[in-house]
């Protein structure tokens, strides 16, 4: 009898315990579009009971005790949602939970480069976005220019074209810098004679964001975007005053001082940037030549905003820059030149650009944008026995009409671009003066075909004086496979108008380069395609965020323009009987855990040039490139970053092969409400080309410089202060 009572007691206790354990079945969906959400974490408050939604958005939570319970659902980019439930439930069916996006966490970022009004996550064109926060971080590392900002992006390198003056061009997906179009607020600014120095003469303090489109993009803004385009977007004034100062010094004998002001006063607003950048000659390797040249640069960018009405506004901007840059024999640069120490390279440049843009909104669905700019660029480049001295005046004007419907958006427009180059000295090759005029018309459409498919199509027709028509179709598609998985596929045609300004001609200072001519030269034409897959999720109960992007690319350029010997120390720009094709992939991985963020990138590039049936690897293009950045960031308190970059072997112009190398950097910034102090240890392992290879042949009096494929300045420490008033 006693055993029976004990058994019944145990059975009753087990039954009571079993009845106290409940199960909740739920399906989690996006509040706006009804898509199921993968990886949502559900937690029973006051317990350690958690569960995660599966690939169908279903989530099962077991062992929930009886009574009133609060269950919190959390997901990256969405507002937390808490449901109060009484267990056991009266209905044991599946519950539907809807979650809305966190508007503060995922601010709607409207991409300006495509001229539309859609946010970045809904644009079929693949756009890489560098935000103001990241720009602020990079300004602590290189306050004087944007070269490092772009060079640290996967699939992009900045190629140094002068061993002693630091001139550089941007390369996207293994293609020369002339195939990338650089814009400032949608205006072409750095083409032609300015292409070798533009990156070095643009301080980042007044930039709000940077948008990068890789692959054929000539349909958007015309010729020159075969490899892609970079749009530098300036800050705009707000109701609250913004007054920032930055002061920086470097162990490479550099000094940077910048100030930015922004404020809106009713119907008038203004932004203003002033920057002074100075460097004294620096030769850490004792090669006898400047690794960093001596230069003085002044930049002044005021901008006026006029708000005529709620629907009409206008802005007028002046961008002006003056620089005196001297590189070469370190003794000559320091004023101790002689018959032996006599080699130098001097660049004196000035740029003045006036831009104006007017926008009128007819209704909530339509708007007209009219903009125009004029740019004057003066460059004097002198080396012993030769001087290149040219003036380039270019204009750009555009009228675009945008009409937005519920499921589609149309953009149509006309533009006119002119480029007038005049050279003061004829030289042995004769004067290379030219006038190019391009008149174009374009139409773009973005269509939300279904809930899972968005399509963007475009067509441009440009008429280039003396070279004929270029008709450029373009098509992109965004596949929203789930809330975590999406894919973009795009392809298009491009072209480039021939000029003497390439990386190869920049290296020889344009000395002996014969003029281009429509009788002997023609447009470079191309086609290309990109396909990427993007996956975003959370792991380990939502503690870890994961984003993976895999991109594949291909570009083909027919009859590219290359520099060829013409006899007698002369060179001719020829459209070769062949092509350039570049293919490869980019892999980006982002991991986040609390205040830590890890960014991993890998670029594989196979770029080849085929000329008269002979194919070889393109020069100065590493086939393998790795980048890794670990960030520790406490908002408004600390920012610490450790980064590393690996560059594989590169084919050089003399037929040899550059050695692979790895660089490391460390940045620390302490942030207070009004002040930040920062220190940056760039390339602290002191990797430089002069440690494992040579940079010139011949003598110090008559050097013949080799290709530069690795840093020359080595380890550089910089530190400074930011003040926000």
C-alpha positions as CSV (number, residue, x, y, z in Angstrom):
1,X,0.0,0.0,0.0
2,X,2.8,2.4,0.9
3,X,4.6,1.7,-2.4
4,X,1.3,2.3,-4.3
5,X,0.8,5.7,-2.6
6,X,4.4,6.7,-3.4
7,X,3.9,5.6,-7.0
8,X,0.7,7.6,-7.3
9,X,2.4,10.6,-5.7
10,X,5.3,10.5,-8.2
11,X,2.9,10.0,-11.1
12,X,0.8,13.0,-10.0
13,X,4.0,15.2,-9.6
14,X,5.1,14.1,-13.1
15,X,1.7,14.8,-14.6
16,X,1.6,18.3,-12.9
17,X,5.2,19.0,-14.2
18,X,4.3,17.9,-17.7
19,X,1.2,20.0,-17.7
20,X,3.3,23.0,-16.7
21,X,5.5,22.7,-19.8
22,X,3.9,24.4,-22.8
23,X,4.8,24.8,-26.5
24,X,4.3,27.9,-28.6
25,X,4.3,27.6,-32.4
26,X,4.5,30.9,-34.4
27,X,5.3,32.2,-37.9
28,X,7.2,35.5,-38.0
29,X,6.6,37.9,-40.9
30,X,7.6,41.4,-42.1
31,X,4.8,43.8,-41.2
32,X,5.0,45.7,-44.5
33,X,5.2,43.0,-47.2
34,X,4.3,39.8,-45.4
35,X,7.6,38.1,-46.1
36,X,8.7,35.4,-43.6
37,X,11.7,36.3,-41.5
38,X,14.6,33.9,-41.1
39,X,16.7,33.9,-38.0
40,X,14.4,35.8,-35.6
41,X,15.2,35.1,-32.0
42,X,12.4,34.6,-29.5
43,X,13.1,34.7,-25.8
44,X,10.8,33.9,-22.9
45,X,11.5,36.8,-20.5
46,X,12.8,35.8,-17.0
47,X,14.0,32.4,-18.3
48,X,16.8,31.1,-20.5
49,X,14.4,29.6,-23.0
50,X,15.1,30.8,-26.6
51,X,14.4,29.7,-30.1
52,X,15.2,30.8,-33.6
53,X,12.9,30.9,-36.7
54,X,13.7,28.5,-39.5
55,X,13.9,29.0,-43.3
56,X,10.1,29.2,-43.5
57,X,9.9,31.8,-40.7
58,X,8.5,29.1,-38.3
59,X,9.6,29.1,-34.7
60,X,8.8,26.6,-31.9
61,X,9.4,27.4,-28.3
62,X,9.2,24.5,-25.9
63,X,9.1,24.0,-22.1
64,X,7.3,27.3,-21.4
65,X,6.0,27.3,-17.7
66,X,2.3,27.9,-16.9
67,X,1.2,31.4,-16.2
68,X,1.4,34.9,-17.7
69,X,4.6,35.1,-19.8
70,X,6.2,37.8,-22.0
71,X,7.9,36.6,-25.1
72,X,10.3,39.0,-26.9
73,X,11.0,38.7,-30.6
74,X,14.2,40.3,-31.9
75,X,15.8,40.6,-35.4
76,X,18.7,42.6,-36.9
77,X,17.2,45.8,-38.4
78,X,13.7,45.3,-36.9
79,X,12.1,46.8,-33.8
80,X,11.8,44.3,-30.9
81,X,8.3,43.1,-30.3
82,X,7.0,41.7,-27.0
83,X,3.9,39.6,-26.8
84,X,2.1,38.9,-23.5
85,X,0.5,35.4,-23.4
86,X,-1.2,33.2,-20.8
87,X,-0.1,29.6,-20.7
88,X,-1.6,27.1,-21.3
89,X,-3.0,28.7,-24.4
90,X,-6.7,28.3,-25.2
91,X,-5.8,27.7,-28.8
92,X,-2.7,25.6,-29.5
93,X,-2.6,26.6,-33.2
94,X,0.2,28.6,-35.0
95,X,0.4,32.2,-34.0
96,X,1.4,34.9,-36.6
97,X,3.9,37.5,-35.3
98,X,4.5,40.6,-37.5
99,X,7.6,42.8,-37.0
100,X,8.3,46.3,-38.4
101,X,11.7,47.7,-39.5
102,X,13.6,49.8,-37.0
103,X,13.6,53.2,-38.8
104,X,16.4,54.6,-36.6
105,X,18.7,51.6,-37.1
106,X,18.0,51.2,-40.8
107,X,17.8,54.8,-42.0
108,X,16.4,55.0,-45.5
109,X,19.4,55.8,-47.7
110,X,18.4,57.3,-51.0
111,X,21.0,56.7,-53.7
112,X,21.6,59.9,-55.7
113,X,23.8,58.5,-58.5
114,X,20.9,56.7,-60.3
115,X,18.8,59.9,-60.1
116,X,15.8,58.0,-58.7
117,X,14.0,58.2,-55.3
118,X,14.3,54.6,-54.2
119,X,16.3,53.5,-51.1
120,X,19.5,51.5,-51.6
121,X,17.9,48.2,-50.6
122,X,15.3,48.5,-53.4
123,X,17.6,49.5,-56.3
124,X,18.4,46.7,-58.8
125,X,21.7,48.4,-59.6
126,X,24.4,47.2,-57.2
127,X,25.6,50.3,-55.3
128,X,28.3,50.2,-52.7
129,X,27.7,52.9,-50.1
130,X,30.3,54.6,-47.8
131,X,28.5,56.5,-45.1
132,X,29.5,59.6,-43.2
133,X,30.6,57.5,-40.2
134,X,33.0,55.5,-42.3
135,X,34.2,58.7,-44.0
136,X,34.9,60.2,-40.5
137,X,36.9,57.1,-39.6
138,X,39.0,57.3,-42.8
139,X,39.6,61.1,-42.3
140,X,41.5,60.0,-39.1
141,X,43.8,57.9,-41.3
142,X,44.3,60.2,-44.3
143,X,42.8,63.6,-43.8
144,X,44.3,65.2,-46.9
145,X,42.8,63.1,-49.7
146,X,40.5,60.2,-50.6
147,X,43.0,57.8,-52.0
148,X,43.0,55.5,-49.0
149,X,39.2,55.7,-48.7
150,X,38.8,54.1,-52.1
151,X,41.9,51.8,-52.0
152,X,40.5,50.0,-49.0
153,X,37.4,48.9,-50.8
154,X,37.3,45.3,-52.2
155,X,37.9,45.3,-55.9
156,X,39.4,48.8,-56.0
157,X,43.0,49.8,-56.1
158,X,44.7,53.1,-56.5
159,X,47.7,52.8,-58.8
160,X,50.6,55.2,-58.3
161,X,51.7,56.5,-61.7
162,X,54.8,58.6,-60.5
163,X,57.6,57.2,-58.3
164,X,58.5,60.7,-57.0
165,X,55.4,62.8,-57.2
166,X,52.8,60.3,-55.8
167,X,50.4,60.8,-58.7
168,X,47.7,58.1,-58.7
169,X,44.7,56.8,-60.5
170,X,41.8,54.6,-59.4
171,X,41.4,51.1,-60.8
172,X,38.2,49.1,-60.6
173,X,38.2,45.3,-61.3
174,X,41.6,45.5,-63.0
175,X,40.9,48.2,-65.5
176,X,43.0,51.4,-66.0
177,X,42.0,54.5,-64.2
178,X,40.8,56.2,-67.4
179,X,37.9,53.7,-67.5
180,X,36.5,54.9,-64.1
181,X,34.3,58.1,-64.0
182,X,34.7,60.2,-60.9
183,X,31.8,62.6,-60.1
184,X,31.3,65.3,-57.5
185,X,27.6,65.7,-56.7
186,X,26.8,64.2,-60.1
187,X,29.1,66.5,-62.0
188,X,32.1,65.1,-64.0
189,X,35.1,66.8,-62.4
190,X,38.4,64.8,-62.6
191,X,38.7,63.7,-66.2
192,X,41.5,64.4,-68.8
193,X,44.6,66.3,-67.5
194,X,43.3,66.1,-63.9
195,X,43.0,62.3,-63.8
196,X,46.5,61.7,-62.4
197,X,46.1,64.1,-59.4
198,X,42.4,64.3,-58.7
199,X,42.4,61.7,-55.9
200,X,45.2,63.4,-54.1
201,X,43.5,66.8,-54.2
202,X,40.2,66.0,-52.7
203,X,39.9,66.3,-48.9
204,X,37.0,64.2,-47.4
205,X,35.8,66.5,-44.6
206,X,32.9,68.0,-46.5
207,X,31.7,64.6,-47.9
208,X,28.4,63.1,-46.7
209,X,28.6,59.8,-48.5
210,X,30.3,58.1,-51.4
211,X,28.5,55.9,-53.9
212,X,30.4,53.3,-56.0
213,X,28.9,51.5,-59.0
214,X,31.2,48.8,-60.4
215,X,30.9,47.6,-64.0
216,X,29.6,49.3,-67.1
217,X,27.9,52.5,-66.1
218,X,28.2,54.7,-69.1
219,X,24.4,54.6,-69.6
220,X,24.1,56.7,-66.4
221,X,26.4,59.7,-67.1
222,X,28.0,59.1,-70.5
223,X,31.4,57.9,-71.6
224,X,34.3,57.0,-69.3
225,X,32.5,54.6,-66.9
226,X,33.4,51.3,-68.5
227,X,34.9,50.0,-65.2
228,X,32.4,51.9,-63.0
229,X,31.9,55.3,-61.4
230,X,32.4,57.0,-58.1
231,X,30.1,59.7,-56.9
232,X,31.4,62.0,-54.1
233,X,28.4,63.5,-52.4
234,X,28.8,66.7,-50.4
235,X,27.1,67.5,-47.1
236,X,24.0,69.7,-47.1
237,X,23.0,72.2,-44.4
238,X,20.6,71.4,-41.6
239,X,18.8,73.5,-39.0
240,X,21.5,72.8,-36.5
241,X,24.9,74.4,-37.0
242,X,27.8,72.2,-37.9
243,X,31.3,73.5,-37.3
244,X,34.2,71.0,-37.5
245,X,38.0,71.5,-37.3
246,X,40.6,68.9,-38.0
247,X,44.4,69.2,-37.4
248,X,46.7,66.3,-38.2
249,X,50.5,65.8,-38.4
250,X,52.5,62.8,-39.8
251,X,55.9,61.3,-39.3
252,X,56.2,61.5,-43.1
253,X,56.6,65.3,-42.5
254,X,53.0,66.2,-43.4
255,X,50.5,68.6,-42.0
256,X,46.8,68.8,-42.6
257,X,44.4,71.5,-41.3
258,X,40.7,71.6,-42.4
259,X,37.6,73.4,-41.3
260,X,34.0,72.8,-42.3
261,X,30.9,74.9,-41.6
262,X,27.3,74.2,-42.3
263,X,24.0,76.0,-41.4
264,X,20.5,76.6,-42.7
265,X,18.9,80.0,-42.1
266,X,15.3,79.9,-43.1
267,X,15.3,80.1,-46.9
268,X,19.1,80.2,-47.2
269,X,21.7,77.8,-46.3
270,X,25.5,77.3,-46.7
271,X,28.3,74.9,-46.4
272,X,32.0,75.8,-46.5
273,X,35.2,73.8,-46.6
274,X,38.7,75.2,-46.2
275,X,41.7,72.9,-46.2
276,X,45.4,73.4,-46.2
277,X,47.7,70.5,-46.8
278,X,51.5,70.6,-46.6
279,X,54.3,68.1,-46.9
280,X,58.0,68.4,-46.8
281,X,60.2,66.1,-48.9
282,X,60.4,62.6,-47.3
283,X,62.8,59.8,-48.2
284,X,62.7,57.0,-45.6
285,X,64.7,54.5,-47.8
286,X,67.6,56.7,-48.6
287,X,67.2,56.1,-52.3
288,X,67.9,59.7,-53.0
289,X,64.4,60.3,-54.3
290,X,61.3,61.6,-52.7
291,X,58.9,58.8,-51.5
292,X,56.5,61.7,-50.5
293,X,57.0,64.9,-52.5
294,X,57.1,68.4,-51.2
295,X,53.7,70.1,-51.7
296,X,51.5,73.0,-50.7
297,X,47.8,72.8,-51.4
298,X,44.9,75.1,-50.6
299,X,41.3,74.0,-51.1
300,X,38.2,76.3,-50.7
301,X,34.7,74.9,-51.4
302,X,31.8,77.3,-50.5
303,X,28.2,76.3,-51.4
304,X,25.0,78.4,-51.3
305,X,21.6,76.8,-50.9
306,X,18.4,78.7,-51.8
307,X,15.0,77.4,-50.7
308,X,12.5,79.4,-52.8
309,X,9.5,77.4,-51.8
310,X,8.5,74.0,-50.4
311,X,8.8,72.6,-54.0
312,X,11.7,74.6,-55.4
313,X,15.3,74.8,-54.3
314,X,18.7,75.6,-55.8
315,X,22.3,75.3,-54.9
316,X,25.4,77.0,-56.3
317,X,28.9,75.7,-55.5
318,X,32.4,76.9,-56.1
319,X,35.2,74.3,-55.8
320,X,38.7,75.8,-56.0
321,X,42.1,74.3,-55.5
322,X,45.7,75.4,-55.9
323,X,48.8,73.1,-55.4
324,X,52.5,73.3,-56.0
325,X,54.1,69.8,-55.9
326,X,57.8,69.1,-56.2
327,X,59.3,65.6,-56.2
328,X,62.6,64.2,-57.4
329,X,66.2,64.1,-56.1
330,X,65.9,64.8,-52.4
331,X,68.9,67.2,-52.5
332,X,67.4,69.2,-55.3
333,X,64.0,69.4,-53.6
334,X,65.7,70.7,-50.4
335,X,67.5,73.4,-52.3
336,X,70.9,71.7,-52.6
337,X,70.8,70.8,-56.3
338,X,74.0,70.3,-58.4
339,X,75.0,68.9,-61.7
340,X,74.6,65.4,-60.2
341,X,71.6,66.1,-58.0
342,X,69.5,67.7,-60.8
343,X,66.5,65.5,-61.4
344,X,63.0,66.8,-60.5
345,X,59.4,66.6,-61.3
346,X,57.3,69.7,-60.6
347,X,53.5,69.9,-60.9
348,X,51.7,73.3,-60.5
349,X,48.0,72.9,-60.7
350,X,44.9,74.8,-60.1
351,X,41.2,73.9,-60.5
352,X,38.2,76.2,-60.4
353,X,34.7,74.7,-60.8
354,X,31.4,76.4,-60.7
355,X,28.3,74.3,-60.3
356,X,24.6,75.1,-60.1
357,X,21.6,72.8,-59.7
358,X,17.9,73.7,-59.6
359,X,15.1,71.3,-58.6
360,X,11.4,71.8,-58.8
361,X,8.8,69.2,-57.6
362,X,5.5,69.5,-59.5
363,X,3.8,67.1,-57.1
364,X,4.7,64.3,-54.8
365,X,5.3,62.2,-57.9
366,X,7.2,64.4,-60.4
367,X,10.3,66.6,-60.4
368,X,12.5,68.4,-62.8
369,X,16.2,68.8,-62.2
370,X,18.4,71.2,-64.2
371,X,22.1,71.5,-63.5
372,X,25.2,72.9,-65.2
373,X,28.9,73.2,-64.4
374,X,32.0,74.7,-65.8
375,X,35.6,73.6,-64.8
376,X,38.9,75.3,-65.5
377,X,42.0,73.2,-64.9
378,X,45.5,74.4,-65.4
379,X,48.5,72.0,-65.1
380,X,52.1,72.7,-65.6
381,X,54.3,69.6,-65.4
382,X,58.1,70.1,-65.7
383,X,61.0,67.7,-65.7
384,X,64.6,68.4,-66.8
385,X,64.5,69.3,-70.5
386,X,60.8,69.1,-71.0
387,X,57.6,71.0,-69.9
388,X,54.0,70.0,-70.4
389,X,51.7,73.0,-69.9
390,X,48.0,72.7,-70.7
391,X,44.6,74.3,-69.9
392,X,41.5,72.3,-69.9
393,X,38.0,73.9,-69.9
394,X,35.1,71.6,-69.6
395,X,31.4,72.1,-69.2
396,X,28.5,69.8,-68.3
397,X,24.8,70.5,-68.4
398,X,21.8,68.2,-67.8
399,X,18.0,68.4,-67.6
400,X,16.3,65.4,-66.1
401,X,12.6,64.7,-65.4
402,X,11.6,62.1,-62.9
403,X,8.1,60.7,-62.6
404,X,7.3,58.2,-59.8
405,X,4.4,55.9,-59.7
406,X,3.4,53.3,-57.2
407,X,5.2,50.4,-58.9
408,X,7.5,52.2,-61.4
409,X,9.7,55.3,-61.8
410,X,10.8,57.0,-65.0
411,X,13.8,59.3,-65.5
412,X,14.3,61.0,-68.9
413,X,16.9,63.6,-69.7
414,X,19.2,65.4,-72.0
415,X,22.8,66.4,-71.4
416,X,25.7,68.2,-73.1
417,X,29.4,67.8,-72.3
418,X,32.3,69.8,-73.7
419,X,36.0,69.4,-73.3
420,X,38.4,72.0,-74.7
421,X,42.2,71.3,-74.1
422,X,44.9,73.7,-75.2
423,X,48.6,73.3,-74.8
424,X,51.0,76.2,-74.5
425,X,54.2,74.4,-75.8
426,X,54.3,72.3,-78.9
427,X,57.3,70.1,-78.1
428,X,58.6,67.4,-80.3
429,X,55.2,65.8,-80.7
430,X,53.4,69.0,-81.7
431,X,50.5,70.5,-79.9
432,X,47.9,68.1,-78.6
433,X,44.9,70.5,-78.6
434,X,41.5,69.1,-79.0
435,X,37.8,70.0,-78.6
436,X,35.3,67.3,-77.8
437,X,31.5,67.8,-77.7
438,X,29.1,65.1,-76.6
439,X,25.3,65.5,-76.8
440,X,23.3,62.8,-75.2
441,X,19.7,61.7,-74.4
442,X,18.8,59.0,-71.9
443,X,15.8,57.2,-70.4
444,X,15.7,55.0,-67.3
445,X,12.9,52.9,-65.7
446,X,12.7,51.2,-62.4
447,X,9.8,48.7,-62.1
448,X,8.6,46.7,-59.2
449,X,7.5,43.7,-61.3
450,X,6.5,41.5,-58.3
451,X,7.1,41.4,-54.6
452,X,10.3,39.4,-55.3
453,X,11.5,41.1,-58.5
454,X,12.6,44.7,-59.3
455,X,13.9,45.6,-62.8
456,X,15.9,48.7,-63.8
457,X,16.5,49.4,-67.5
458,X,18.1,52.2,-69.3
459,X,19.1,53.5,-72.7
460,X,21.5,56.3,-73.7
461,X,22.4,57.7,-77.1
462,X,25.4,59.9,-77.3
463,X,26.7,61.7,-80.3
464,X,30.5,62.4,-80.0
465,X,31.7,65.1,-82.5
466,X,34.1,63.5,-85.1
467,X,33.6,60.0,-83.6
468,X,29.9,59.3,-84.2
469,X,27.2,57.7,-82.2
470,X,27.3,55.5,-79.1
471,X,24.1,53.7,-78.2
472,X,24.2,52.2,-74.7
473,X,21.5,49.8,-73.4
474,X,21.6,48.7,-69.7
475,X,19.6,46.2,-67.7
476,X,19.6,45.3,-64.0
477,X,17.4,43.0,-61.9
478,X,17.0,42.6,-58.1
479,X,15.7,39.2,-56.9
480,X,14.4,39.3,-53.3
481,X,14.5,35.6,-52.6
482,X,13.7,36.1,-48.9
483,X,14.2,38.7,-46.2
484,X,17.7,37.3,-45.8
485,X,18.7,36.4,-49.3
486,X,18.8,38.6,-52.4
487,X,20.6,38.7,-55.7
488,X,21.4,41.4,-58.4
489,X,22.2,40.8,-62.0
490,X,23.2,43.7,-64.3
491,X,24.8,44.3,-67.7
492,X,25.4,47.1,-70.1
493,X,27.5,48.8,-72.8
494,X,30.1,51.5,-72.5
495,X,32.5,53.7,-74.4
496,X,35.5,56.0,-73.9
497,X,36.5,58.9,-76.1
498,X,40.2,58.9,-77.1
499,X,42.6,61.3,-75.5
500,X,46.3,61.3,-74.7
501,X,45.6,61.1,-71.0
502,X,46.2,57.6,-69.7
503,X,48.3,56.0,-67.0
504,X,51.0,55.0,-69.4
505,X,51.3,58.6,-70.8
506,X,51.2,60.0,-67.3
507,X,54.3,58.0,-66.4
508,X,56.4,59.5,-69.2
509,X,54.9,63.0,-68.5
510,X,53.2,63.0,-71.9
511,X,56.7,63.6,-73.4
512,X,56.7,62.6,-77.1
513,X,53.1,61.5,-77.2
514,X,51.6,62.3,-80.5
515,X,48.1,63.8,-80.6
516,X,45.0,61.7,-81.1
517,X,43.0,62.2,-84.2
518,X,39.5,61.0,-85.5
519,X,41.2,60.1,-88.7
520,X,43.4,57.4,-87.0
521,X,41.5,56.8,-83.7
522,X,38.0,55.7,-82.7
523,X,35.9,55.2,-79.7
524,X,36.8,52.4,-77.3
525,X,33.6,50.3,-76.9
526,X,32.8,47.8,-74.2
527,X,30.2,45.5,-72.7
528,X,30.2,43.9,-69.2
529,X,28.0,42.1,-66.6
530,X,27.9,41.7,-62.8
531,X,26.1,39.1,-60.7
532,X,26.0,39.1,-57.0
533,X,24.3,37.2,-54.1
534,X,23.7,38.8,-50.8
535,X,22.9,36.9,-47.6
536,X,22.1,38.6,-44.2
537,X,21.3,36.7,-41.0
538,X,21.9,36.5,-37.2
539,X,23.5,33.7,-35.3
540,X,23.7,32.4,-31.7
541,X,20.4,33.8,-30.6
542,X,20.8,37.1,-32.3
543,X,24.2,37.9,-30.7
544,X,26.1,37.7,-33.9
545,X,25.2,39.4,-37.2
546,X,26.4,38.0,-40.5
547,X,26.4,39.5,-44.0
548,X,28.0,37.8,-47.0
549,X,28.1,39.2,-50.5
550,X,29.6,37.3,-53.5
551,X,30.1,39.2,-56.7
552,X,31.2,37.9,-60.2
553,X,32.2,40.3,-62.9
554,X,33.2,40.4,-66.6
555,X,34.2,43.3,-68.9
556,X,35.2,43.2,-72.5
557,X,36.8,46.3,-74.3
558,X,37.0,46.1,-78.0
559,X,40.0,47.8,-79.8
560,X,41.3,49.6,-76.6
561,X,43.5,52.7,-77.0
562,X,47.1,51.8,-76.0
563,X,50.4,53.7,-76.2
564,X,52.8,52.4,-78.9
565,X,56.4,53.4,-79.9
566,X,56.4,55.5,-83.1
567,X,60.2,55.8,-83.6
568,X,62.4,58.7,-82.7
569,X,61.4,58.8,-79.0
570,X,57.8,59.4,-80.1
571,X,54.7,57.5,-79.0
572,X,51.3,57.0,-80.7
573,X,48.0,56.2,-79.2
574,X,46.6,53.3,-81.2
575,X,43.4,51.3,-81.2
576,X,44.9,47.9,-81.1
577,X,43.8,44.9,-83.2
578,X,42.5,43.1,-80.2
579,X,40.8,43.5,-76.9
580,X,41.0,43.8,-73.1
581,X,38.9,41.5,-71.0
582,X,38.8,41.3,-67.2
583,X,36.9,38.7,-65.2
584,X,36.9,37.7,-61.5
585,X,35.1,37.8,-58.3
586,X,34.8,39.7,-55.0
587,X,33.9,38.2,-51.7
588,X,32.8,40.3,-48.8
589,X,32.0,39.0,-45.3
590,X,30.9,41.2,-42.4
591,X,30.5,39.8,-38.8
592,X,29.2,41.8,-35.9
593,X,29.3,40.9,-32.2
594,X,28.4,43.6,-29.7
595,X,30.9,46.4,-30.2
596,X,33.1,44.3,-32.5
597,X,32.9,44.2,-36.3
598,X,35.0,42.1,-38.6
599,X,35.2,42.8,-42.4
600,X,36.8,40.3,-44.7
601,X,37.3,40.8,-48.4
602,X,38.9,38.8,-51.2
603,X,39.3,39.9,-54.9
604,X,40.3,37.6,-57.7
605,X,41.1,39.4,-60.9
606,X,42.1,37.9,-64.2
607,X,42.8,40.8,-66.6
608,X,44.3,40.1,-70.0
609,X,45.2,42.1,-73.1
610,X,45.1,40.5,-76.5
611,X,47.0,42.4,-79.2
612,X,47.5,41.0,-82.8
613,X,46.7,37.5,-81.5
614,X,49.1,37.6,-78.6
615,X,47.6,37.5,-75.1
616,X,49.3,38.5,-71.8
617,X,48.3,39.5,-68.3
618,X,47.5,43.2,-67.9
619,X,50.2,45.1,-66.0
620,X,49.9,46.2,-62.4
621,X,46.9,44.0,-61.6
622,X,47.3,41.6,-58.7
623,X,45.4,38.4,-59.3
624,X,44.8,37.9,-55.6
625,X,44.0,40.6,-53.0
626,X,42.9,40.1,-49.5
627,X,41.7,42.7,-46.9
628,X,40.7,42.2,-43.3
629,X,39.6,44.9,-40.9
630,X,38.6,44.4,-37.2
631,X,36.8,47.3,-35.6
632,X,36.0,47.9,-32.0
633,X,33.5,50.8,-31.7
634,X,31.6,52.1,-28.7
635,X,29.3,54.8,-30.1
636,X,30.5,58.3,-29.2
637,X,33.3,56.9,-27.0
638,X,35.9,54.7,-28.7
639,X,36.9,53.6,-32.2
640,X,39.8,51.1,-32.6
641,X,40.6,49.5,-35.9
642,X,43.2,46.9,-37.0
643,X,43.6,46.2,-40.7
644,X,45.7,44.1,-43.0
645,X,46.0,43.9,-46.8
646,X,47.7,41.3,-49.0
647,X,48.6,42.0,-52.6
648,X,49.6,39.1,-54.8
649,X,52.1,39.1,-57.7
650,X,51.7,41.6,-60.4
651,X,53.1,41.7,-64.0
652,X,55.2,44.8,-64.6
653,X,55.7,46.9,-67.8
654,X,59.3,45.7,-68.3
655,X,58.1,42.0,-68.3
656,X,59.2,41.2,-64.8
657,X,56.9,40.2,-61.9
658,X,56.4,42.3,-58.8
659,X,56.7,40.5,-55.4
660,X,53.7,39.8,-53.2
661,X,53.5,41.8,-49.9
662,X,51.3,42.3,-46.9
663,X,50.6,45.5,-44.9
664,X,49.1,46.2,-41.5
665,X,47.7,49.3,-39.9
666,X,46.3,50.3,-36.5
667,X,44.0,53.3,-35.8
668,X,42.8,54.5,-32.3
669,X,40.3,57.3,-31.7
670,X,38.9,58.5,-28.4
671,X,35.7,60.5,-28.8
672,X,34.1,63.0,-26.5
673,X,31.1,65.2,-27.1
674,X,33.0,68.1,-28.7
675,X,36.5,66.7,-29.2
676,X,38.2,63.6,-30.6
677,X,41.8,62.7,-30.6
678,X,43.2,60.0,-32.9
679,X,46.4,58.2,-33.8
680,X,47.1,56.0,-36.8
681,X,49.9,53.6,-37.4
682,X,49.8,53.1,-41.1
683,X,51.9,50.2,-42.6
684,X,53.5,49.6,-39.2
685,X,55.5,46.6,-40.5
686,X,57.2,49.0,-42.9
687,X,56.5,47.3,-46.2
688,X,57.8,49.3,-49.1
689,X,59.0,48.5,-52.6
690,X,62.5,49.7,-51.9
691,X,63.0,46.9,-49.3
692,X,62.4,44.1,-51.7
693,X,62.8,45.6,-55.2
694,X,64.2,48.6,-57.1
695,X,62.3,51.7,-58.3
696,X,64.6,52.9,-61.0
697,X,67.4,52.0,-63.4
698,X,70.2,54.2,-64.7
699,X,71.8,56.9,-62.6
700,X,70.5,59.4,-60.0
701,X,71.0,62.2,-62.6
702,X,69.2,60.3,-65.4
703,X,66.9,57.8,-63.7
704,X,64.5,55.5,-65.6
705,X,61.7,54.8,-63.1
706,X,60.1,51.3,-63.0
707,X,56.5,50.6,-62.2
708,X,55.4,51.3,-58.7
709,X,53.3,48.4,-57.3
710,X,54.0,48.7,-53.5
711,X,54.2,51.6,-51.1
712,X,57.3,53.8,-51.1
713,X,56.8,55.7,-47.9
714,X,56.7,52.7,-45.6
715,X,55.6,53.1,-42.0
716,X,53.9,56.5,-41.4
717,X,52.5,57.5,-38.0
718,X,49.9,60.3,-37.9
719,X,48.0,61.8,-35.0
720,X,45.6,64.7,-34.6
721,X,42.5,66.3,-33.1
722,X,38.9,66.9,-34.3
723,X,36.8,69.6,-32.8
724,X,33.0,69.9,-33.2
725,X,31.4,73.1,-32.1
